[in-house]
Every structure is written in structure tokens, then in C-alpha cells.
Amino acid sequence: MKLTKRNVKKLLGIDSDAALSRHFGLTRGAAFFWGDDSEIPETHQMALLKERPVLASKVFGAAQNKAS
């Protein structure tokens, strides 16, 4: 699973870009500029994985399955 804006919003139960921005402590409109199907910035991916370690198996497990 890639940590795209769409996937992260779904995982966090967030329905707006403003709420996603607030989750990461950013200005209200910051996430608006991230593409829905683009991965969120790496610094925010790492923060999310630190906050919710259980996601790591979904993210890295999917990457390992693709490599096999």
C-alpha cells in the first residue's frame, strides 16, 4: 500500500484536506496541493508510521510482496 493522500485520509477516517493538514500540524490548505493519488511527503509518512506503527506492515509488507 502506498501512502497516498487518498489512502491516508481513508486510514485516518478523515474526509477533507483541511483536516488532513491539521492532523500533521500544517496550515489548513497545505494538503490541498498534494495529489490525491500521489504519496504524501516523506516527512509526513515517517510521522504517520511513528504515530501508527501497525501501518508499517501494510506499507512495507506490500512493497516486499511486489519485490518477490
Helices and strands as residue ranges (DSSP letters): H 5-12, H 17-23, G 30-33, H 42-51, H 54-67
